Amino acid sequence: MAPDRRDTVKAVFSQALDLPESERAAFVRCSLDNTADRAEVETLLHWYSADYLASPALMELAPEPAGARFGPYLIVRELGHGGMGTVYLASRDDELAGRQVALKVVSAHGDPRDLEDRFTREKLALIKLEHPNIVSILDAGTTPNGHAFLVMEYIDGVPVDAFCRERKLDTAARLQLFLKVCEAVAYAHRNLVIHRDLKPSNILVTREGSPKLVDFGVSKILGGDVEEALATTSRWRVTLRYASPEQIKGDRLTTATDIYSLGVILYELLTGQSPYGSDQHPTRLIHALLHNDPVPPRQVRPALPADLEAIVLKALRKDPSTRYKSADEFRDDIRAYLGGLPVKAWRGTSAYILRKFIRRHIVSLSGALAILLFLAVAAVSWYDQSRSNRNLDETLAFASGLSLSLDGGFEPEERAALIAHMHQVADLLIAQSQRQALSREARSALLERLIDIAELLGHPAARVNLGEVAGAARILRESLRATEDLYAHHPDNATAAHLASRNNRSLGSLLIEQNDYAAVGPLFRRSLAIDAERLRRWPGDAGVLAEYADSLANLSRIRFHERDAGECLRLGKQAVELRRRAAAVTPPNETFKMELGAGLSNYCGDLVEFGRYEETLGVCQESDSVLVDVSSFPPVRRVALRLVANNAEHAGRAYAGLGRVARAIGSFQDGVRRLRQLQEDVPIDTAIRQHLARCLSRLAEAQAKAGQTRLARAAAAEAVQLAEQSAASDPSNIKEKIALEEIRERTRAALNTQK
């Protein structure tokens, strides 16, 4: 808004305040021709006359004396009051004597119909909701003088912001607490209740650290007559500081309103201030809510990670349709951040837009032209963004968004363009990481993203594997020099040690895919040495425990290749025990749990290979139990489900080894079914395709033993076809070629037994 128009709006607003309320609307219409200006003044006047600016006298109840009775409840003392009424601490005076409750009495002041509506709304909302993080309704009644009251569980707690300050919680602990709040809000939304007044004082945290949502007095119940009756009541009875833009404008409200309020709360928990600064004057605050962008959290707290800033700002977008779609999605993005995984908040940034470019143009343009045009756009814009430290966050956002964009799956025809682009981004990251002016933190962040991209290109355990093993190994060799140099200069820095260990482990895993075991040994021994030192320095760090387990498991793979059963299983079991310790951390971490499930699954593969069939079945069952438990966590869902399919194959082999062919066929069929579902989600994932080929070949083998020749031939033909496709997709992958020959030999031998 131009300065002169802003002055006009302020002047009309000030003059309208001097008039009787009944004359204000006509005065505004006569004074302003511009519709938007009139709407803003009317909004300001609404807020001025609402609870937010009302005289405290209008909200007061004559205090009830201690000992006053409300049915079986005796008043102990006042806890607080607001626009709807007063809340007292009370106790029962009957057979349940001694139980303390919170008793809310409707105010004698204000519009009786409005107060009755709000009281009804809160009662209906709480009746619908039974959740450990939402206050429970216990009773309701009417006082002798006709005032309605509600009886709720008494929460002996403090507002969530005060709890975080008093306990001096770090960022991770604050986020874990906030996750519980999100889960409670998501539960309310699933039960068609919007809170509409989320703020720290309505989120009380007990001494045990359990948050409770309270005060549903202005909640909205979706659907049916209740919604229609209550939709417009108390339009302005919320706290302005936490109100969404659509609440200010009086638009129809959805669950996105609560998402916005949660965003404000999270912003304050992370930075200690409001998204719109310290000026809380109603007029200026309303203008900021409607027209200004929030102050970037990292401008307030520079050390805040860029991913967290992106999460908060997504929740605070003006347009409700561009916020998180649900409180569950909001929660899942925070979990992804805590698990060290890419976050969805970056969607819509440069990487996501470029991904959409491929989808729009790769069919209509010739393949080479589309790739060249795409890379030209990417390289120019990306290089321009990355030339200064000031734009380093954009560089990291770009790389993070690129890796995240794979989560939704690309079509097979997009694979070549995607791989070429990822190499381009990796080369730019390598160049950036070599700049002398970079700080240790910036260099670490760049190298982390570089390893992310390499693993997505070809790491067998990545959540998506593009099958570009040689290219991924090239990138990891380049990054290894940088990560080892960083660690050499900063041996006491946890991030530098983590990067050096991870780089050695990732490169070693890729070289196994190329069957280069001679080069693998030094890399895995180096990562183990780094992780042993890390464990000595930081013995209680669950992340260090998990990565030390990775290094032990990798050495176990070498012993597996050497057919040293005793040492392979000893190292594998030791790795599993370390993963148990990591998964037992408090608060729980789904990523560590998933890694425990993965470690157990890998151990199953070793056990069955060395003929330990009964033990295999028990460990597979334990692995499945862990993996199914974490499969609802979106960032690890695909990996968890793929490992469950892996376990079905291991179990099938164990049953076959025990001579229980029918059970073996059932297990192999279960694995095939699961792998087909995963392949439909991500057609270009070569690891899933190769795994499906192997499982089909074992199914064919079992069916042939059972005399099911026709079924065996069909499974065998499909297995060979898939294995040939996998081998052709990456000629440099020696392991794929070996797998193809093994599958051909297995199916040939199985079918020959029927002749």
N, C-alpha and C positions, 0 to 999 in steps of 0.2 A: 504494500500500500504506500502511495506517495506521501511525503511528509505533510503536505497541506491537507490531504484527505484524513490522515491520522489526527491532525489537530482538530479538524471539524468533528470527527467522531467523538473525540474526548470532550469537546465543548458541548455538543448536544447531550451527551451522557450526563455531564455535570449539571446542565440546566434541567434535565428531566428529573434528576434526583430532588430538585427543589419543589417539584410539583406534587400534588396529591396523586396517589398511585392510580386512581381511576382516570386521570388526564394524561398520563405519560405516553400511552400508545398513540393517541391522536397527535400529540406534540411531535413525536418522532416522525410520524408519517408526513407531517407538514414541513418538517425541517430538513429532511433528507430525500433526495430523488433517487439516489443510488440504492438498488435493492440489497446489495451486499453490505453496504454501510448500515442500512436500517436493521438488517438481521444481526449485525454485530452489536449494535446498541441495545437491541431487544434482549440479546443474550446476556449482556452485561447487567441489564436491569433485572432479568430473571435471577441471576446469581446473587445480585445484591439483596434481593428480597427473600432469598432462601436461607436455609439453616447455616450455610457457610458464613454468612455475614450477619445473621440474626442476633438480636440482643440476647445475652445469656438468660435474662429474666424470662424470656419466652419459653425457655427449655427447662425451667426449674419446676420441680415438684416440691410441695411441702414435705420436708424430710420425715420419714416414718421413724418413730422412736425405737430404740433397741427394745426388743421384747414384744413389739407389735406382732399380731398373728394374722396369717393368711392361710386359712384352712389349717392343715397340720404343720405349717411352717412358721417358725419364729424368726423375726429379723434380728441379725447380729450387728451388722453395720452396713453403711452405704459403700458400694464399690465404685460407682461412677454414674453419670447421667448424660443424656444426649437428647436429640430431637424427638425420639420416640417415647422416652420415659427414663426411669431411674432403675439401676440394677443394684440389688442388695445381696450381701452374703446372708444366708439363712440356714437354719438347721431344722430337722424334723423333730416333732414333739409327740411321737406316737411309737408304735412298735419298732420303727426304724430310727429311733432316736439317736442323735449324734451325727447322722449323715449330713454333711454340708453341701449346699446347693447354691446356685445363682438364681435369684428370683427377680425377674424384670416386670415392673409395673408400668402400665401405660400412663402417659402424662395426662394431667387434667387440662393442660393448655393446648392451644392449636386447634386445627380443624378436626373435629371428632371423626368425620368420615375418613379423612386421610389417615389418622392414627389407627383407626379400626382396620383399614385396608393393610397398613404396614404390619400390624400385629398379626392379621390373618396370613399375610404372605410369609412371615417368619415361621409361624407355626406350621404351615403347609410344607415349607421348604425343609424344615428340620424333621418332620415326620417322614419325608421321602428319603432322608439321608442317614445311613448308618455306616460310618467310616471311622477308623481309629484316629484320624486327624481332623475330624469335624465334631464340634460340640454336640452332645446328645440332648434331645428334649426328654424330660422326665414326667412333666405334668403340666396342666393348665387349669385356670379357674377364674373366678371373679371375686373382687373384694366386696365387703358389705356395702360400700358406697358406689358400687357399680363399675369399678375400674378392672379391666381384664389384666391378668398376669400370666407369665410363662415361668415354668421351673425348668432349669437346665443344669447339666452337670457343672460343678464349680471347677474352674481351671485356675489352679494356683501357679500362675506363670507371668511372664513379662512379654511385652511386644518383641517381635522377632529382631528388630534393629537393635533394641537395648540388650537383648540376650547376646547378640554377636559382639557388641562392644564390651559388655561386662566379662564375657568369657574370653575375649581377645582371640576370637576364632580366625584362623587363616582362610585364604580364599577357598581352598578345597573343602574345608569344613562348612563354610557358609553355603557352598553350592550343594553339598550333601543335604543340608537342612532345607534348602530351597526345593530340592527334588521332592521331598515329602509334601511340601506345600502344593507343588504342581500336581502330584498324584491325587491330593484331596480335591483340588479344583477340577481335575479331569473327571473324577468320580461324580462330582456334583453335575458337571456338564452331561455326562452319560445318563444321569437321572433327570435331565431337562431342567436343571436349576442354574441360573446365572447369578452370581453373588452381587455384582454391580457396585460394591463398595469395599474392594480389597485394599488394604493399607496395613502398615505394620501393627497398629493398635488393634486390628481385627485378626491378627495372627499371633496368638499367645503361645509362648514356648515354656513347657514345664521344666522343672529342675533336672529332669532326666533327659532333656533335650528333644522332647516330642512336641512338634507344633500342632496347634489346634485352630481351625477356622471358627470364628465366632461372628455374631451379629449379622443375621440374614434378613434384617428389617427392611432392606430395599431390594432384596433379591427378586428375580423375575423367573416365574415358572412357565416354561415353554409348552405350548400346545393346549388346545381346548378352551373352554370357557374361562378357566382361571387366568390364562394369559390375557385374554381380551379384557377381562375385568380389571386386571392389575397393571396392564401395560403402560398406561400413562400416569399412574399415580406416583407421586413423589419424584417427579422428573428431575428435580434439582437437589434432592436430599442425599448427596454424596459429597465426599471430600474433594475439593477442587484439585488439590495437588496430585491426586492419583486418578483423576477422571480422564476418560478417553476423549479424543476430539469429537466423536459421534455423540457422546453424552452431553458435551457442551452445546452442540448444535441441535440437540433434541431429536436426532435421527433414531430410527428403529435399532434396537440393540440386539447383538448376538453374542455368542461366546467370545468373539474377538475383543469385546470390551474388557473382559477379565484378563485376556492375554496382555492387553496394553497395561493394565494396572499391575500385573505381575512383572512386566518389564520395568516399570517405574521402581517397584520394590527392589528388584534385582540390581538395577542401576545404583540405588542408594546403598544397598548392602556392599557393593563392590567399590564404590567411590566415596561414600560418605556425604554426598550432596544430591540435590534434585537435578533431573536432566535439563532443567531450564534455568539453572543457577540459583543464587541465593535470594533473588528478588521475588517474594511471594505476594506482592500487592495484587489483589484480585484482577484489576483491569489489565495490568501488564502480563499477568500469568495467563489469563484467558487468551490474550493476543498471541502469546508465545505458543500455547498449546495448539492454536488453530493455524498459525502461520510459520512458526520458526522450527528449524530442525533442533533436536536435542544437542547439547554440548557433547562431542565425542568423549566417551569415558576415558580414553587414553590421554586426552588433553587434561583431564583432572588427575588421573593416576597413570603416568607414563609407563610404569612397569607392568600394567595389565596386559595379558596376552591379546593379540589381535583377534583370535578366534572368539574370545569372550566378548570383546567389543562388538563383533559382528552379530553374535547371538542377541545381545541386549538391544542393539539398534534395529534388528529385524522385528522384535516384539514391540518396538515403539514407533513403527511406521504409521503415518497418518491414515493411509488407506487400509481399512480393516482386512480387505481381501489379500493384501500382501504380507500380513503378519503370519505367524505360525498358524496352521490350520486348526490346531487343537492344543490343549495343555499337554497332552501326551507327546505331541511332536516337539513342543518346547522342551519338555523334560528329556526326551531322547537326544536332542542336540547337546544338552548339557552333559548327559551321560557320555556321549561320543567325545566331547572335549576331555572329560575326566579320564576316559580310556585311551587318550592319545590318538584318536581317530579323527578324520575330516568331519567338519560340521556342515549341515545343510544351509546355515545362514549365509554362506558365500554364494549360494545359487542366485543367479541374476547378475553376478559380477562378470568381469571380462571373460573368464574361462568358460562360464556357462553359456554366455552369448556366442562365443566362438564354436562351442559344441553344437549349438542350434544351427550355426552357419553350415556346418558339415551336413547335418540332417536335411537342410533345405536344398543344398546345391550339389551334393555328390552324385545324384542320379541325373540331373539335368545337364551338368557339365561333363566334359570328358574327364576321366580319372586324373590324368596328369595335370590338366588345367585347374581342376578343382583344388588339388593339393597345393599346387604352386601359388594360386591366389590366396588360399587359406594361410599358407605359411608366410606369404608376404605380409598379409594383414597382421598376423600374429607377431612376426619378427619386428616389424616397424613399431607397432603400438607397444609391444612388450619391452623393446629395447629403450624406447623413449621413457617408459615408466620406470625403468630400472637404473638409470644412470646416476642417481644420487641417493644418498642415505635417506633423504626426506621421503622418497617414494619406495623405500624398501618394503614397507608393509603391502603395497600394491603388488610388488613382485611375489611376495609370499602368498598373498591372497590368490593370485593368478595360478600359481603352482598347486596350491591346496584345492582350489576349485576344479582344476583339471583332474586331479586324482579322485575327487568326489564325484565328478560327472560320470565316472565309470560305474558308479553304484547302480544306476538305472539300467545299464546294459546298452551296448551298441549293436547295430545290425552287422552281419558279417561283411557286407560290402563297404562298411565304414572303417574296417580294421586297418587297412594300409594307410589311409589318411591320418587316422588317430596315432598310429605308431610313429609315422614321420613327424607329426606335430610334437609328440612327446620327446623325441630325440632333439628337436629344435629347442624346446623348453629346457631340456637337460643341459644342452650345450651352453645356453645362456646362464643357467644357474652355475655351471662350472666356471665360466668366465667371471661371474659376479663374485664367487667365493674366493677368487684369487686376488681381489682388490686389496691392497695393503691398508687402505683407510677404514676397512670394516672393523667394527668392534667384535669382540669374542662372541657376544650374544647374537649379533647379526650373522656372523659366519656360521655359527651353530645352527641357526634357523634355516639358512640356505642349504646347508649340507643335509639336514633332516629331510627337507622337501626333495632334495636330489635323490636320496636313497628311497624315499617313498615312490618316486616315479620309476626308478630302476626296478623295484620289486613288482610294481604293477605290470611292467613290461614282460617279466619272465620268471618271477619267483614262484616256485611250486606251491607255496603255502599262502600266497597273497589272496585276498578276497576275490579278486578278478585277475586272471592270468592271460595275457595276450599272446604268450608263446614266443616272445622275441628274446630268447635266452642269450644269444651272442651279443645283441645290442645292450641288454641289461648288464651283462658282464663287463662290457666296455665302459659303461658309465660307472659301475662300481669300482673298477680299477682306477679310474680317474679320481673318484671321490676318496678312495682309500688313502692316497697320498695326502690329501687335505685333512682327513679325519685323524690320521696318525700324527701329522704335524701339529694339529690343534691339541691333541692329547699330550704330545711331547712338551709343548709349551705351557700346558695347564693340567698337570697330572692330578691336581687336587680338585679339579672341577668335575662335578657329577655328570654334567651334560657332555663334556668332552670325552669322558671315559665311556659313557653310553654309546656315543656315536662311533668311536673307534671299535668297540666290541661288536656293535650291530653291523657295521660295514664288513668286518672280517667274516662274521657269520653268514651274512647275505651273499657275499661273493662266493664263499665256500659252497653254499647250497646250490648256487647256480652252476658251479663247476661240476658238481655231482651230476647235474642234468646233462652235462657234456661228457660224463664218464671220465673226467680228468682227476682221478683220485690222488695222483702224485702231487698235484698242486693244492689239493684240499687240506691235507694233513697240517701243514704249517699255518694255514688260516684258522682252522678250528683250534689248534693248540694256542695260537696267539689270543683268540677271543677268550678262551678258558683262563689264560693267565691274567688278562685284564679284568675279567669278571671275578676271579679269586681275590684280586687286590681290591676291587670295588666292595666285595662282600666283607672284607676285613675292615674297610673304612666305614661302610654304612650297613652294619649287620642286620638292622631292622627294616631295611627298605624292601618292600615287596617287589618293586620293579627290578631291583638288582637280583633278588632271589629267582625271579622268573627268567631273567636273561642268563644267569648262571646255569639254570636248568636247560636252557636252549643250547648252551655250549656243551654241556655233558651229553645231551641227546645227539648233538652233531658228531661227537667222538664215537658215540654208540653206532652211528650209521657207518663209520669207517670200519669198525669191528664187524658189523654185519656184512659188509662187502668182503672182508677177509675171512668170513665164516667162522669167526671166533665167538661161538655161542655164549660161553660163560661170561666173557668180558662185555659183550654186547648187552646181555640181559642185566648184568650188574650195573652198568652205566645207565641203562634205560630206567631201571627201578629207582636208582638214586635221583635221576632227573624228576621222576614222578613225585617222589617224596618232597623235593624242593618246591614243586608246583603246589602241592597240598598246603605247604606253609604260606606260600604267596596268596593262595585262594582264601585262606582263613583270615585275611586282614580285616580290620574294622576301620571305617564302614566298608561293607561288601563292594567288590569291584567285579563287574560282569566279565571284563576282559581277562582277568586272572583266572576266573572260573572257567571261561572258555578254553584258556591255555591248559588248564588241568585236564579238561575233557580231551583236548587234542593230544596231550602227552600220554594219557591212558590209551587213546586210540593207536598211537604210534607203537606203544609198548605191546598192544594186542598183535600188531603186525609182526613184531619180532618173535613173540611167543608162538604164534601159529607157524611161522617159517621154520622154527626149530622143533616143531612137533609137540609143543606143550598145549594140547588141545583143550583139556578141561579147564586149565588155568586161563586160557584165552577167553572162553565163554564168560567166566566170572568178571574178568577185567573189562570185556566189551559191555557187559551189563552196567557196570559202574560208570564207564565212560558215557554211555547213552543217557543215564540218569542226570549226569552233570550237563551234558550238551542240550538235552531237551529243556532243562531248567533255564538256560541262558538264550535259547533260540528265539524268545520273544523280545530280546534286546536288539533293535534293528541294526546297529553297526556291526554286530558279529553274527547275525542270523544266518547269512549265506554260508559262512565258513562252518558254523555249528552243524547245519543241516548236511553239508557235504561230508563232514566227519561221521555223522550218524550213518550215512550211506556207506562210508568206509568200514564202519564197524559191522554192518550187515554182511559185507564181503568177507571180513575176517571170521565172523561167526559161521558163515557158510563153509569156509575152508576147514574150520575146526570140526563142524558136523560131518563133512565129507571124510576127514581124517579118522573120525570115530566110527565111520561106516553108516552113519544115519543120513542116507542120501535124500530122503524126502524132506527132512528138516533143512538140509543144505540147499535144496532147490528153493524152498520157501524163503530162506535168508537172501539168496542171490536175487530172487525176484523182487524182494523188498528193496534191496540196494539199487537195482535197475530202475524201479519205479521212482525212487527218490531222486536219482541222478537225472532222469528224464525231466522231472519238474524243474530242477535247477538249470538244466540246459535250455529249457524254454525261456527262463528269465534272462539268461546271459548266453546267447548263442555263440559268442566269440571266445568264450572261456575254454582254452585248449586243455587245461587241466581236467575240467569236468568231462570233456569229450573223451580224453584218453582213459580216464577212470571208468567211464561208462563202457568203453570198448573192453577193458580188462574184466569188468564184472560180467558182461555178456559172455565173454569167452569162458569164464568159470561156470556160468549158468549152463552153457552148451555142454561143457564137460560133464556136469552133474546129470543133465537130462539124458545125455548119451548113456551114462551108466545105468540110468533108470529105464532104458529102452524107449525113451521118447524121441525117436529119431527125427521125425518131421520138425518138432519144436527145436531140437538141438541144431539142425541144419540152419533154420532161420536165425537163431541167436548167433551162430558162428559166422554166418555171412554178414550180418550187421556189425559184429565185433570187428571183423577184418576191414570192412569198409570204413568204419570210424577211425581205426588205428592208422589206416593209410592216409586219411585226411589229416590227422594230427601230425604224422611224420612229414607230409608234404607242406604243411603250413610253416615249418621252420626247419629247413635243411640242415642248419647248424646244430640242431638238438640231437646228439648221438643217442641219448637215453630213449627218445621217441622211436628211433629206428630199431633199437634193441627190443623195446616193448612190442613193436610191430611184429618182429620175427618170433618173439615168444608167443604172441597171440596166434599167429599163423600155425606155429608148431603145436600149441595146445589144442586148437580146434581141429587140426588135421589128425592128431593122434586120437582125439575123442571120437571123431566120426569114423576113423578107420577101425575102431573096436567093434563097430556095428556091421562091418562087411563080412 
